[in-house]
Amino acid sequence: MNKPILNSPAAETRRVLRERILRANAAGFEALALDVFRYQVVHNPVYRRYVGYLSIRPEQVTDLHRVPFMPISFFRHHAVRTQAEVHPLETPLVFASSGTTGSETSRHHVPDEALYDAVSQRIFEETYGPLVNFHILALLPSYLERNNSSLVYMVRRFIEKAASPVSGFFLNNTDDLTATLRRLAEAPDGRKILLIGVTFGLLDWAESGTDFAFLRNLPNLIVMETGGMKGRRRELLREEVHAILTGRLGAPQIHSEYGMTELLSQAYSSGEGIFRPSATLRVLLRDVNDPFHLLRPESTTRLTGGINVVDLANLDSCSFIETQDLGQFIPDQPDAFRVIGRFDNSDIRGCNLMIE
């Protein structure tokens, strides 16, 4: 197999963009995002064709509200990646979504694992503090049953960085999870505890009949839900999930992680389902009836629309994603947002160009 050509002009452009992404900040976000757009529209064949079908001339894209956002379904039907001559690795890591029986899964090619590691660690630590100050307990049954989950990959890296002897994954062994938390309550060592769990797993554990009074001795416990029900339970609103978990576990707030197979950046909520953007991620909202019309945030109005994500860490795939989620801007909180559900029949919504 031929080696990638890493001294080409395209590779040099990528190298410069990568360094800028690692140093990304709010002040320079839009300028960097537009440079990433110009790079991807040239070097990502799928995205280039999509932009061409829309008859958009890249030189006319002068702000984020003019950037074409690619439907997330393209990750199911195409290999969304930049051309091989700019890839740092011959054999990229490939993440896959869980999907449902008989459905086609999304696949995200990640040739630069180190970029994903650095970005995800930075986002977490800027939100919660150094990983070395944490015990990390992961209740992720549906994810652990697969070997290509981006969430499991990220949490595994976090566990390695935390270097805690009690950190680990729990499949369906919630008794072991409870016992681990009891030991930490009896002998606290000053570390924070992150309990990150898929939503249905946390609900099953919380409703298991266990007496969770001992959790009051763990003031440093952060309970974080992610990933939804995965077909295991009836879908609930996030507010309903949080009410059940706070009532059963006694936690004052339930935290949340917003991420997906197709995104390499994350957003976190420290309570009330309000997510904050990170250094490499921004959310825009599109009109629910016109996917090409973006809504402008207003200071006094709670706007609802489809969530579009700008993810700078998606340098080697596509950074401009039209998701199937519905969201709201938060009045008087710039860039903050809520995720309130998903489009009905989302597989057939939006622009389906190139699906065939």
Disulfide bonds with the S-S distance in Angstrom:
none
